[in-house]
């Protein structure tokens, strides 16, 4: 990134943070975003804000909607992940180096969401990624060079294990593409996890998708035992309680499998909790320090998942720009759970999930009556919903 551009973005980020504090001070008598510190004074990194989000906040100020403006500004000024995709190795190396150096100056830990695996998202809304395994390995090597010895938390390829090529009918009879996916994920683990300050977390989808017995073998084959752990709920809406329980069950099942057990015997998230806990007490005796840890995404789970009206849609796409959701609890490195390393905002709140048709001919999202922005584009209407429905309240 050229230095004048970097300076401009830094000034913009500083202005957003200042706007957040000033407006919230006027409205609520205090700062909007509290600094979250953890080991050695480290805190989570806040990246440059989405320029369209900045424009929305400033437009709300001009319109006299100061509370909404403060809310959007506070959302933008909250620590969240930096998504990396669609760049050449040289470009991604420069960007990662810029981000990690900027974070180090602030004694902060950046969260890097890597999203470039070949065939990602089964060529659906977020299609793209490297053309082949060789390109992906070169891209991962570039990410590693960009990080160097600085701190980073790596959210490695959302949907890479929960949505394998075999799951979407894209593989051949020999499972060539699925085998390649596992090799790609393992390469990333073995390249990034050994870096001095890097922690790598692998994909589990979310608690409403795979059972524990289904996702654990995928994690093990993807190299979770050589990584820091795994992540759950990226870009989804499940509650902190559901995510933490799912994470505990997965961590325990990975430990059980490492000891020679069968993942099919592990309790899943649908068991009565008392029964599941009794099973864990009887079968898992590994200290938390030696188990796979996890991180969760609370960026949009303040109101929990959306349930579509019964029978209204052929394919409700409940994950896709659901209405009336809210921001969740703020990111933190202090979870109080020895297995949970962090609660993060991984999905960038305010950015669209894509064109949601819910089984209709479109082009409008029938739940909203408008055409949703493309995946990754700023969605002003949804941004305001997230701010207004935040739980706990943002301001």
C-alpha positions in Angstrom: 0.0 0.0 0.0 1.5 3.4 -0.9 2.3 5.7 2.0 -0.1 8.5 1.0 -3.0 6.0 0.8 -2.0 4.5 4.1 -1.9 8.0 5.7 -5.4 8.8 4.3 -6.9 5.6 5.6 -5.3 6.1 9.0 -6.7 9.6 9.2 -10.1 8.2 8.2 -10.0 5.5 10.9 -9.0 8.1 13.5 -11.8 10.3 12.5 -14.3 7.5 12.8 -13.0 6.6 16.3 -13.2 10.3 17.3 -16.7 10.6 15.9 -17.8 7.5 17.8 -16.5 8.8 21.1 -17.8 12.4 20.7 -21.2 11.4 19.6 -21.7 8.7 22.2 -20.4 11.1 24.9 -23.0 13.6 23.9 -25.8 10.9 23.8 -24.8 8.5 26.6 -22.2 10.3 28.7 -19.3 8.0 28.0 -17.1 6.4 25.3 -18.7 4.0 22.8 -15.9 1.4 22.7 -14.0 0.3 25.7 -10.4 -0.9 25.2 -10.1 -4.6 25.7 -6.7 -5.7 27.1 -5.3 -9.1 27.8 -2.0 -10.8 28.2 1.0 -8.4 28.2 -1.4 -5.5 27.6 -2.4 -6.8 24.1 -5.8 -5.9 22.7 -7.6 -6.6 19.5 -6.9 -4.6 16.4 -9.4 -2.3 14.7 -8.7 -2.1 11.0 -9.5 0.8 8.6 -13.3 1.1 8.3 -15.3 0.4 5.2 -15.4 3.8 3.3 -19.2 3.3 2.6 -19.8 2.8 6.3 -18.0 6.1 7.0 -20.1 7.8 4.4 -23.2 6.4 6.0 -22.2 7.7 9.4 -21.4 11.2 8.1 -24.7 11.3 6.1 -26.6 10.4 9.3 -24.8 13.3 11.1 -25.9 15.7 8.3 -29.4 14.4 8.6 -29.5 15.1 12.3 -29.8 11.4 13.2 -27.0 11.6 15.8 -27.8 8.5 17.7 -27.8 6.3 14.6 -24.6 8.1 13.5 -22.9 7.4 16.8 -24.0 3.8 16.5 -22.6 3.3 13.0 -19.4 5.0 14.0 -19.0 2.9 17.1 -19.6 -0.2 15.1 -16.9 0.8 12.6 -14.5 1.6 15.5 -14.9 -1.8 17.1 -12.1 -4.4 16.6 -12.9 -6.8 13.8 -11.2 -9.1 11.3 -9.3 -8.1 8.2 -10.5 -10.3 5.3 -7.8 -11.4 2.8 -8.9 -12.7 -0.6 -8.6 -12.0 -4.3 -5.1 -10.5 -4.2 -1.8 -11.6 -5.8 0.9 -13.0 -3.5 2.8 -9.8 -3.7 -0.3 -7.7 -2.8 -1.4 -9.9 0.1 2.1 -9.9 1.5 2.3 -6.1 1.5 -1.2 -5.8 3.0 -0.5 -8.3 5.8 2.8 -6.7 6.6 1.1 -3.3 6.8 -1.7 -4.6 9.0 0.5 -6.6 11.4 3.0 -3.7 11.7 0.2 -1.2 12.4 -1.2 -3.6 15.0 2.2 -4.1 16.6 2.6 -0.3 17.0 -0.7 -0.2 18.9 0.2 -3.3 21.0 -2.8 -5.0 19.4 -3.5 -8.4 17.9 -4.9 -8.4 14.4 -7.4 -11.0 13.3 -6.8 -12.2 9.7 -9.6 -14.0 8.0 -8.0 -15.9 5.1 -10.5 -16.6 2.3 -8.7 -17.8 -0.9 -8.9 -21.6 -0.9 -9.7 -23.0 -4.4 -13.4 -23.7 -5.0 -14.5 -21.7 -1.9 -18.2 -21.5 -1.1 -19.0 -24.2 -3.7 -18.8 -21.4 -6.3 -21.9 -19.8 -4.8 -22.4 -16.3 -3.4 -18.7 -15.9 -2.3 -17.2 -17.8 -5.1 -13.6 -17.3 -6.0 -10.3 -18.2 -4.5 -7.0 -19.4 -5.9 -7.1 -21.3 -9.2 -5.3 -24.4 -7.9 -3.4 -25.8 -5.0 0.0 -24.5 -6.3 -1.4 -21.0 -6.4 -2.9 -21.3 -3.0 0.4 -22.5 -1.5 2.2 -19.5 -3.0 -0.5 -17.3 -1.5 -0.2 -18.8 1.9 3.6 -18.4 1.7 3.1 -14.7 1.0 0.8 -14.4 4.0 3.5 -16.0 6.2 6.1 -13.6 4.9 3.8 -10.7 5.7 3.2 -11.8 9.2 6.8 -12.6 10.0 7.4 -12.7 13.8 4.5 -10.4 14.7 1.3 -11.4 16.4 -1.7 -12.6 14.5 -4.8 -14.7 15.0 -5.7 -16.5 11.7 -9.2 -17.5 10.9 -8.3 -20.0 8.2 -10.8 -20.3 5.4 -14.4 -20.1 6.5 -16.5 -22.9 5.0 -13.4 -24.8 4.0 -14.1 -27.9 6.1 -17.8 -27.5 6.8 -18.4 -27.2 3.0 -16.1 -29.6 1.3 -16.2 -30.1 -2.5 -17.8 -33.5 -1.9 -20.7 -31.7 -0.1 -21.7 -29.7 -3.1 -21.4 -32.3 -5.9 -18.2 -30.8 -7.3 -15.9 -33.8 -6.7 -15.2 -36.8 -8.8 -15.7 -40.4 -7.7 -12.1 -40.6 -6.3 -12.6 -37.5 -4.1 -9.8 -35.6 -5.8 -10.9 -32.1 -5.0 -11.8 -33.0 -1.4 -8.4 -34.6 -0.8 -6.8 -31.4 -2.3 -8.9 -29.3 0.1 -7.5 -31.2 3.1 -4.0 -30.9 1.7 -4.4 -27.1 1.2 -5.7 -26.6 4.8 -2.9 -28.7 6.2 -0.3 -26.7 4.2 -1.7 -23.5 5.7 -1.5 -24.9 9.2 2.0 -26.2 8.8 3.2 -22.9 7.3 1.5 -20.4 9.6 1.1 -22.0 13.0 4.9 -22.3 13.6 5.3 -18.6 13.2 6.3 -17.1 16.5 3.3 -15.0 17.2 0.6 -16.7 15.1 -2.4 -18.8 16.2 -4.4 -20.6 13.5 -8.0 -21.7 13.9 -9.9 -24.1 11.6 -13.5 -24.1 10.3 -16.4 -25.8 12.0 -19.4 -23.9 10.4 -21.8 -23.2 13.1 -23.9 -25.1 15.8 -26.9 -25.4 13.4 -24.9 -27.2 10.7 -22.7 -30.2 11.5 -23.0 -32.4 14.5 -19.9 -32.8 16.7 -19.4 -36.3 15.4 -19.5 -35.0 11.8 -17.2 -32.0 12.0 -14.5 -33.5 14.3 -13.2 -36.0 11.8 -12.9 -33.1 9.3 -11.0 -31.0 11.8 -8.6 -33.9 12.6 -8.0 -34.5 8.9 -7.5 -30.8 8.4 -4.7 -30.7 11.0 -6.4 -29.2 14.0 -4.1 -31.1 16.4 -1.2 -29.0 15.0 -3.2 -25.7 15.0 -4.2 -23.6 18.0 -7.8 -24.8 17.5 -10.9 -23.9 15.5 -13.6 -21.2 15.0 -17.4 -21.3 14.9 -20.3 -19.1 13.8 -18.5 -17.0 11.2 -21.1 -14.8 9.4 -23.9 -16.5 11.4 -26.2 -15.7 14.2 -26.1 -18.4 16.9 -25.9 -17.2 20.5 -22.7 -17.0 22.6 -24.0 -19.7 24.8 -24.7 -22.1 21.9 -21.3 -21.3 20.4 -19.4 -21.8 23.6 -21.1 -25.2 24.3 -20.5 -26.3 20.8 -16.9 -25.4 21.1 -16.5 -27.2 24.4 -18.1 -30.4 22.9 -15.8 -30.2 19.8 -12.6 -29.6 21.9 -13.5 -32.5 24.1 -14.3 -34.8 21.2 -11.0 -33.9 19.5 -9.2 -34.9 22.7 -11.2 -38.1 22.9 -10.2 -39.0 19.3 -6.6 -38.2 20.0 -6.7 -40.7 22.8 -8.0 -43.4 20.4 -11.7 -42.9 20.7 -14.3 -42.7 17.9 -15.9 -39.4 17.1 -19.2 -41.1 16.5 -19.4 -41.8 20.2 -19.1 -38.1 21.3 -22.1 -36.2 22.5 -23.4 -33.6 20.2 -25.0 -30.2 20.6 -28.5 -31.8 20.6 -27.9 -34.0 23.6 -29.4 -32.9 26.9 -26.6 -30.9 28.4 -26.6 -32.8 31.7 -26.2 -36.1 29.8 -23.4 -34.6 27.6 -21.5 -33.3 30.6 -21.8 -36.6 32.3 -20.2 -38.3 29.2 -17.4 -35.7 29.1 -16.7 -36.2 32.8 -16.5 -40.0 32.3 -14.4 -40.0 29.0 -12.3 -36.8 28.7 -9.6 -36.2 31.3 -7.2 -33.9 29.3 -6.3 -30.5 30.8 -7.7 -27.5 28.9 -4.1 -26.4 28.2 -3.6 -29.5 26.0 -6.9 -29.4 24.2 -7.8 -27.6 21.0 -9.0 -24.1 21.8 -11.6 -22.1 19.9 -12.8 -18.6 19.0 -16.3 -17.5 18.1 -18.0 -14.8 16.0 -20.4 -12.5 17.8 -20.6 -9.8 15.2 -24.3 -10.3 14.4 -25.7 -12.7 17.0 -27.2 -10.2 19.4 -30.8 -11.3 18.5 -29.9 -14.9 17.7 -30.8 -16.7 14.4 -33.7 -15.7 12.2 -36.5 -18.2 11.7 -38.4 -17.7 8.4 -42.2 -17.9 8.5 -43.3 -21.5 8.2 -44.0 -22.5 4.6 -43.4 -19.0 3.1 -40.2 -19.8 1.1 -38.9 -22.8 -0.9 -35.4 -21.9 0.3 -35.5 -19.4 3.2 -31.8 -18.8 3.2 -32.0 -17.9 6.9 -28.2 -17.2 6.9 -28.5 -14.6 4.1 -29.2 -10.9 5.2 -31.9 -12.0 7.7 -34.0 -9.1 8.9 -34.0 -7.4 12.3 -30.7 -8.9 13.6 -28.4 -7.1 16.0 -24.7 -6.7 16.9 -23.6 -9.1 19.5 -21.3 -8.8 22.5 -18.1 -6.9 21.9 -14.9 -8.7 20.9 -12.6 -9.7 23.8 -9.6 -11.8 24.6 -10.9 -12.3 28.1 -13.7 -14.9 27.8 -13.4 -16.5 31.2 -13.4 -19.9 29.5 -10.1 -21.8 29.5 -10.9 -23.3 26.1 -12.2 -20.1 24.4 -9.3 -17.9 23.3 -11.5 -15.0 22.1 -14.9 -13.7 21.1 -14.4 -11.9 17.9 -16.2 -9.9 15.2 -15.1 -11.9 12.2 -17.8 -11.1 9.7 -17.6 -7.4 9.0 -21.0 -6.1 10.3 -22.7 -3.9 7.8 -21.5 -5.8 4.8 -24.0 -7.8 2.7 -24.2 -11.6 2.5 -25.2 -11.3 -1.1 -28.3 -11.4 -3.3 -30.9 -13.2 -1.2 -33.8 -14.5 -3.3 -35.1 -17.2 -0.8 -36.2 -19.5 -3.6 -38.1 -16.8 -5.6 -37.4 -15.5 -9.1 -36.1 -12.2 -7.7 -34.5 -9.9 -8.3 -35.7 -8.5 -4.9 -35.2 -10.1 -1.6 -38.8 -10.9 -0.8 -38.2 -10.4 2.9 -37.0 -6.9 2.4 -38.6 -5.7 -0.8 -35.3 -4.5 -2.2 -32.4 -5.9 -4.2 -29.7 -6.8 -1.7 -26.1 -5.6 -2.3 -23.6 -8.1 -3.6 -21.7 -10.1 -1.1 -19.2 -7.9 0.7 -20.7 -4.6 -0.3 -22.0 -2.2 2.3 -25.7 -2.6 3.2 -26.9 0.6 4.9 -30.3 -0.7 5.9 -28.8 -3.8 7.5 -26.1 -1.7 9.2 -28.8 0.4 11.0 -30.7 -2.8 12.0 -27.5 -4.2 13.6 -26.9 -1.0 15.5 -30.4 -0.4 16.6 -30.9 -4.1 17.7 -27.5 -4.6 19.3 -27.5 -6.7 22.4 -26.0 -5.6 24.6 -26.7 -2.0 23.4 -23.8 -0.5 21.5 -23.9 3.0 23.2 
